[in-house]
Amino acid sequence: MVAQVENSTADELLRCWEKAYLARSYDAAVGRLFRGITHNLNGVMQVASFYGDVSRLALERAADLLAQVKAAETPAQAAGPLGELAVVLEEQQKGLTQFKERIGQGAEILRRALTMPALPAEGPQPRGWNLNDVVRCEDEFLCADTFYKHKLERKLELAPELPALVGDLVVVHEVVHILLKNALEAVREGERASLVILTLTDGEMVELVVRDSGPGVPGEQRDQIFAPFFTTRSNHQGLGLYLARKLVRGCGGELLCLDGPGGAFKLRLPFAATDAGRLTAAGDGGRDA
C-alpha cells in the first residue's frame, strides 16, 4: 500500500514537472524567436547603415568628379575624372548587389519565423510544413549564442526535397531545439567543436540526425539517457531528452540515441500517406555554416 502511494506521488510529481517544463518551453520558444530575429536582423541593419555611409561618401565624390569634368576645357582633362567616376559607380553597383543580398536574408529570416504558429497552439497544423525549415529556423536562432555562431563548426546536410509533415509544428520546433542545445552543451568544453545536422527520408519516415564532437553517451548509459531526471552534467534538470522523446512519441515518431563517435541522436517522424507531396524549402541542400 505504501509503495503504491509512493509510486502515485512520484507519477504525479513527474506530471507536474512535465506540465511546468512544457509551459516554460513554450515561453522560451517565444523568447528564442524574438532573440533570434533581433540578433539576425541586427546584422542586416548594420550592413544597411554601413552601405548608407559608403553611399553618401561615394555620391559626394561623384559630385566632385562631375564638377571637375564640367570644368575641364579639353577631353584629355576630363578623361581622368571620368575614369575615376566610372570606378566609383562600379563599386557602388557591387555594394548595392551585396546590400540586396542581405535584405533578402532578412526577409528569409522573417519568413522562417512566420512558420512558427501562434504559441502555445498545439495539435496538427492545417497545412504541410517542411522539417528543413524547422532546422534552419532553430539553427539561425541559436546563432544568438556567440559560441554557436563563431566557434562551433556546423555542417548542414539537408535533403533538397522532403515529404510534407502535418504534425504538431510547435512540438517539433521544441524537440529540434532540445537536440541542438544538447549538442551545443556537449561541445562547449572540447578542443574542437563540430556539429553535423542532416535530414533524409527512410520509407515513410522523415529523419533528422544531430551528431556532435562531444564525449558522447557511454554504452551503459544509453538506456538511461531518456529517463526523467537523469543527467551527466551538473546544473541540469535531466528532463530535456526525456520530454523530447515523449513529445516525439506523441507525434507517432521515434527519438533514438546512436552509437559514436561523439554524441548522436536521430529523430524520426512519419508523414501521412495521403499527403506525400514534396515540399522544397528555399535554399535546401548541403552547406557549411
Backbone torsions as a table, in degrees:
resi	resn	phi	psi	omega
1	MET	NA	-45.7	179.1
2	VAL	-61.7	-41.4	180.0
3	ALA	-62.8	-39.7	179.1
4	GLN	-63.7	-42.4	179.0
5	VAL	-63.6	-43.1	-179.9
6	GLU	-63.3	-43.1	178.6
7	ASN	-63.5	-42.0	179.0
8	SER	-62.3	-42.5	179.1
9	THR	-64.4	-42.3	179.3
10	ALA	-63.9	-42.4	178.8
11	ASP	-63.5	-42.0	179.8
12	GLU	-65.4	-40.3	178.0
13	LEU	-62.4	-42.0	179.9
14	LEU	-64.7	-41.2	178.2
15	ARG	-63.0	-38.6	177.7
16	CYS	-64.6	-41.8	177.6
17	TRP	-62.1	-44.0	180.0
18	GLU	-60.2	-47.3	-178.7
19	LYS	-61.4	-45.1	-179.7
20	ALA	-65.8	-40.7	-179.1
21	TYR	-65.4	-43.3	179.9
22	LEU	-65.5	-40.3	177.7
23	ALA	-61.2	-43.1	178.3
24	ARG	-66.6	-34.8	-179.9
25	SER	-63.7	-41.4	178.3
26	TYR	-64.7	-41.8	177.1
27	ASP	-63.0	-42.1	179.7
28	ALA	-65.1	-34.7	179.0
29	ALA	-63.0	-40.3	177.4
30	VAL	-63.8	-46.9	179.0
31	GLY	-61.9	-41.8	178.8
32	ARG	-62.6	-40.3	179.3
33	LEU	-58.6	-50.3	-176.7
34	PHE	-72.7	-36.5	177.1
35	ARG	-63.6	-43.4	-179.7
36	GLY	-64.7	-44.6	179.1
37	ILE	-61.6	-46.6	-178.8
38	THR	-60.8	-45.7	-178.4
39	HIS	-62.3	-48.2	-175.9
40	ASN	-71.6	-39.9	179.0
41	LEU	-70.7	-25.4	176.0
42	ASN	-61.6	-38.7	176.5
43	GLY	-62.7	-40.8	178.1
44	VAL	-63.7	-42.9	-178.9
45	MET	-66.5	-34.9	177.4
46	GLN	-64.4	-41.0	177.0
47	VAL	-64.0	-42.3	179.6
48	ALA	-61.5	-42.8	179.4
49	SER	-64.6	-43.9	179.1
50	PHE	-62.7	-44.2	-179.8
51	TYR	-63.7	-37.2	177.9
52	GLY	-61.7	-43.0	178.9
53	ASP	-65.2	-44.6	-179.8
54	VAL	-63.9	-41.1	179.9
55	SER	-63.3	-40.5	179.2
56	ARG	-61.4	-45.6	178.9
57	LEU	-65.0	-38.8	-179.7
58	ALA	-66.0	-40.7	179.2
59	LEU	-66.8	-38.1	176.8
60	GLU	-63.2	-41.9	178.6
61	ARG	-67.3	-39.5	179.0
62	ALA	-63.5	-41.2	178.6
63	ALA	-63.1	-39.6	178.4
64	ASP	-65.0	-42.2	179.3
65	LEU	-66.2	-39.4	177.3
66	LEU	-63.0	-37.6	177.4
67	ALA	-63.4	-38.6	178.2
68	GLN	-66.4	-38.2	178.6
69	VAL	-63.9	-45.2	-179.9
70	LYS	-63.4	-33.5	-178.5
71	ALA	-80.8	-13.5	-178.3
72	ALA	-66.3	139.6	-179.1
73	GLU	-96.0	-17.6	179.8
74	THR	-135.3	157.9	176.4
75	PRO	-57.8	-33.5	-179.4
76	ALA	-65.1	-39.5	179.1
77	GLN	-68.1	-29.7	-178.7
78	ALA	-82.5	-17.9	-173.9
79	ALA	-61.8	-43.0	-178.5
80	GLY	-61.5	-54.3	178.1
81	PRO	-60.4	-36.0	179.2
82	LEU	-65.7	-40.0	178.6
83	GLY	-64.0	-42.1	178.5
84	GLU	-67.5	-36.2	178.4
85	LEU	-63.2	-38.4	178.4
86	ALA	-62.5	-39.2	178.7
87	VAL	-65.5	-42.7	179.5
88	VAL	-60.1	-44.7	-179.3
89	LEU	-66.6	-36.6	178.6
90	GLU	-65.3	-42.6	178.1
91	GLU	-64.5	-36.3	177.5
92	GLN	-65.6	-37.7	178.4
93	GLN	-64.0	-42.0	177.4
94	LYS	-63.2	-43.8	179.5
95	GLY	-63.2	-38.8	179.1
96	LEU	-64.3	-38.9	178.2
97	THR	-62.6	-45.2	178.6
98	GLN	-64.5	-38.2	179.4
99	PHE	-63.4	-43.0	178.9
100	LYS	-63.3	-37.3	178.0
101	GLU	-63.1	-42.7	-179.9
102	ARG	-68.7	-36.1	175.4
103	ILE	-63.2	-39.8	176.5
104	GLY	-62.5	-38.3	177.0
105	GLN	-63.9	-40.1	177.5
106	GLY	-62.8	-41.9	178.3
107	ALA	-63.8	-36.8	179.3
108	GLU	-68.6	-37.3	176.1
109	ILE	-59.0	-46.1	179.8
110	LEU	-66.3	-37.8	179.9
111	ARG	-62.5	-43.5	180.0
112	ARG	-67.0	-37.2	178.8
113	ALA	-63.4	-34.6	-178.5
114	LEU	-72.6	-11.6	174.9
115	THR	-73.2	-17.0	176.4
116	MET	-73.1	122.5	178.4
117	PRO	-71.9	169.0	178.2
118	ALA	-61.3	127.1	-179.1
119	LEU	-91.1	144.7	4.1
120	PRO	-97.1	52.8	178.4
121	ALA	-58.2	139.5	-179.4
122	GLU	-129.3	169.1	176.8
123	GLY	94.0	168.8	-179.3
124	PRO	-57.7	141.9	179.0
125	GLN	-84.0	152.2	-173.9
126	PRO	-67.4	-20.9	179.5
127	ARG	-135.1	160.4	-175.8
128	GLY	-65.9	153.2	177.1
129	TRP	-138.9	164.0	-171.7
130	ASN	-110.1	130.3	-179.5
131	LEU	-61.2	-33.6	178.7
132	ASN	-59.6	-38.1	178.4
133	ASP	-63.0	-40.0	178.8
134	VAL	-63.5	-45.0	-178.9
135	VAL	-62.0	-48.4	-178.8
136	ARG	-64.1	-39.3	179.7
137	CYS	-61.2	-50.3	-179.4
138	GLU	-67.1	-35.2	176.9
139	ASP	-63.4	-44.3	179.4
140	GLU	-64.6	-40.8	-178.5
141	PHE	-67.1	-35.7	179.1
142	LEU	-70.8	-14.4	176.8
143	CYS	-66.1	-10.6	172.3
144	ALA	-65.4	-19.5	174.6
145	ASP	-84.9	119.2	-174.9
146	THR	-58.5	-41.8	179.8
147	PHE	-62.4	-45.3	-178.4
148	TYR	-61.3	-42.0	-174.8
149	LYS	-76.8	-41.3	-169.4
150	HIS	-108.3	-25.4	-174.4
151	LYS	-110.1	-15.4	179.7
152	LEU	-95.2	120.9	177.6
153	GLU	-79.0	108.7	-174.9
154	ARG	-108.7	138.7	175.9
155	LYS	-131.4	119.2	178.3
156	LEU	-102.9	121.3	176.7
157	GLU	-118.9	84.9	-173.9
158	LEU	-100.7	128.6	179.0
159	ALA	-57.7	132.7	-176.4
160	PRO	-63.8	-24.9	177.6
161	GLU	-136.0	130.1	177.4
162	LEU	-129.7	147.9	175.1
163	PRO	-62.3	147.1	178.3
164	ALA	-67.4	139.4	175.2
165	LEU	-108.2	145.3	-178.1
166	VAL	-126.7	20.0	-179.8
167	GLY	-81.8	-162.6	-177.9
168	ASP	-77.2	106.6	-175.4
169	LEU	-66.0	-39.9	179.7
170	VAL	-61.6	-42.8	179.5
171	VAL	-59.9	-45.4	-177.8
172	VAL	-67.2	-38.9	174.4
173	HIS	-56.4	-45.4	-177.4
174	GLU	-66.3	-41.3	-179.9
175	VAL	-65.1	-45.2	179.1
176	VAL	-62.0	-40.6	178.3
177	HIS	-62.6	-42.8	179.1
178	ILE	-59.8	-43.7	-178.4
179	LEU	-66.2	-43.5	-179.7
180	LEU	-68.9	-40.7	179.0
181	LYS	-66.1	-38.2	177.5
182	ASN	-61.9	-43.0	178.1
183	ALA	-65.2	-41.7	179.0
184	LEU	-59.2	-45.8	-179.7
185	GLU	-66.1	-30.2	-177.6
186	ALA	-71.8	-25.7	-173.9
187	VAL	-107.4	-2.9	-175.2
188	ARG	-57.2	-38.4	-174.2
189	GLU	-95.6	0.2	-177.5
190	GLY	-79.6	161.8	178.5
191	GLU	-71.9	-37.1	180.0
192	ARG	-129.7	116.4	-176.7
193	ALA	-102.9	120.4	178.6
194	SER	-140.3	154.3	-177.7
195	LEU	-146.6	129.8	176.0
196	VAL	-116.1	128.7	179.2
197	ILE	-123.7	122.1	-179.7
198	LEU	-135.8	150.5	175.5
199	THR	-123.7	150.4	-179.3
200	LEU	-163.6	174.6	175.0
201	THR	-117.4	147.7	177.5
202	ASP	-141.7	102.6	-176.2
203	GLY	64.5	-122.6	178.8
204	GLU	-102.9	27.5	179.5
205	MET	-123.4	141.9	169.3
206	VAL	-98.6	135.0	-174.8
207	GLU	-121.0	146.4	171.5
208	LEU	-126.4	127.2	177.2
209	VAL	-116.5	127.8	177.6
210	VAL	-118.5	114.8	-177.1
211	ARG	-125.7	127.5	-178.6
212	ASP	-118.4	169.9	-178.0
213	SER	-93.7	16.2	179.9
214	GLY	-72.4	-172.5	-176.6
215	PRO	-69.7	-15.6	179.9
216	GLY	78.6	-174.0	-178.8
217	VAL	-111.9	117.2	178.4
218	PRO	-56.4	148.0	-176.9
219	GLY	-54.5	-38.7	-177.1
220	GLU	-72.3	-14.4	-179.8
221	GLN	-102.9	-3.5	-174.0
222	ARG	-64.3	-33.0	178.6
223	ASP	-76.9	-19.3	-177.3
224	GLN	-94.9	-16.0	-169.4
225	ILE	-60.4	-26.4	180.0
226	PHE	-97.4	5.3	179.5
227	ALA	-76.0	145.3	179.5
228	PRO	-64.0	137.7	177.1
229	PHE	69.8	10.1	175.7
230	PHE	-90.9	128.4	178.6
231	THR	-150.3	149.4	176.6
232	THR	-102.9	3.4	-177.4
233	ARG	-121.4	144.8	176.8
234	SER	-73.0	154.7	178.3
235	ASN	62.7	27.2	174.8
236	HIS	-121.8	144.1	-176.9
237	GLN	-78.4	-24.1	-177.8
238	GLY	76.1	26.7	179.4
239	LEU	-111.3	-16.9	-174.1
240	GLY	-57.3	-58.3	-178.0
241	LEU	-68.4	-34.4	177.1
242	TYR	-59.9	-50.2	-179.0
243	LEU	-70.7	-32.7	177.3
244	ALA	-59.8	-47.1	179.1
245	ARG	-64.5	-40.5	-180.0
246	LYS	-63.3	-42.2	178.4
247	LEU	-63.8	-42.5	-179.6
248	VAL	-64.3	-43.2	178.6
249	ARG	-63.7	-32.0	176.0
250	GLY	-65.3	-22.2	176.7
251	CYS	-93.3	4.2	-178.0
252	GLY	81.8	16.2	-178.1
253	GLY	-109.0	-167.6	-179.3
254	GLU	-136.0	150.7	171.6
255	LEU	-130.5	119.8	-172.8
256	LEU	-120.7	148.0	171.7
257	CYS	-98.5	123.4	-174.3
258	LEU	-98.7	166.1	174.9
259	ASP	-67.3	158.6	178.2
260	GLY	-69.6	-171.5	10.8
261	PRO	-73.4	151.4	-179.7
262	GLY	72.7	-172.2	176.2
263	GLY	-88.5	141.1	-178.7
264	ALA	-150.5	133.9	177.9
265	PHE	-133.2	145.4	179.1
266	LYS	-121.9	126.1	175.0
267	LEU	-103.2	128.3	179.1
268	ARG	-122.4	125.9	-179.2
269	LEU	-127.0	136.0	179.5
270	PRO	-81.3	149.8	171.4
271	PHE	-118.1	144.5	-174.8
272	ALA	-66.1	135.5	179.5
273	ALA	-61.8	-28.3	179.8
274	THR	-82.8	-5.2	-177.8
275	ASP	-130.4	49.7	-174.3
276	ALA	-88.0	11.4	177.5
277	GLY	-63.1	144.5	-177.7
278	ARG	-86.2	137.5	173.6
279	LEU	-111.8	120.6	179.4
280	THR	-99.2	116.4	179.6
281	ALA	-81.9	141.9	-179.5
282	ALA	-59.6	132.1	175.4
283	GLY	77.3	15.4	-179.9
284	ASP	-69.0	164.9	-178.7
285	GLY	117.8	166.8	-176.2
286	GLY	-66.4	146.4	173.7
287	ARG	-159.2	155.5	172.9
288	ASP	-98.8	138.5	-179.7
289	ALA	-97.8	NA	NA
